[in-house]
Amino acid sequence: MKNIMVFCSLLVGFSFNALALDVKQRFDHLDKNKDGFLTQAELEPQPQLLNSYSNWDKDRDNRISLLEFKQFLTKNLY
């Protein structure tokens, strides 16, 4: 029984790490100028993402941070 619990804990840990890596990879792919933020110009080729831009930008600074991107994706897509 103890082995099963350890295995399940490891499995959950790996899945969360994979999710975090996936979000970071998506963010890095969209961040064309590699400044650590997404702008409306960078999201223009992705109209489905651009349509939600104002919902992501929680601090209203006209750019999306990795944290804002992660929060939006985990709330709305996963």
N, C-alpha and C positions, 0 to 999 in steps of 0.2 A: 504494500500500500504506500509506504514511504517513497519507493522508487517512482511510482506513478505520479505522486504529487510533485516530486522534483522534476520529472519529465514535463509535466504540464506547466510548471513555473518557467522552465527553460523555453518551452514552445511559445508561451505568451510573451516572454521577454524578447525573443527573436522577432516575433510578428510586430511588436511595437517599434523595434529598431528598424525593421524593413519599411514600415509606414513612414517613419521620420526621414529615412533616407530617400524614399520615393517623393515626399513633399519637397525636400531640399533639391533633388534632381530636377523636378518640375520647375521650381522657382529659378534655379540657375539657368535652365534652358530658356526661360522667358526673359531673364535679365540680360538683355543683349549688350549693354554697355558695362556690365559687371560692377555696378556701383552699390549693389546691395539693396536696391529698391526697384519696384516695377512702376512704370509710368503708363499713362494712357497711350502714348506713342508706341511703347513696347508691346502693348496688348492689342493694337489695331489689327494685326493679322489673326487675332483670336476673338472674333466678335462675341462668341458665347461667354467669354470671360470679361470682355470690355463692358458688356451690358450690366454686369454685377459690380462694376468698379466702385461705385459710390457706397455700396453695402460693405465692401472690404475695408475701405479707408476710414477706420474708426477714429483716428486722430485728426482727420480732415486736413492733412498736409499735402494732398494731391500726389501722393506716392504710396505704394504698398510695400510694407516691410515684410520680411520673412515671417515674423510672428503674426501679422495680420493675415497673410496668405495662409499660413498653417491653421489659424483659428477658423477662417472662413471655410477652408476645405474640410476640416474635420467635423465641423458642425453641419455642413450642407451636402457633402458628397460621400462620407463614410458612415 
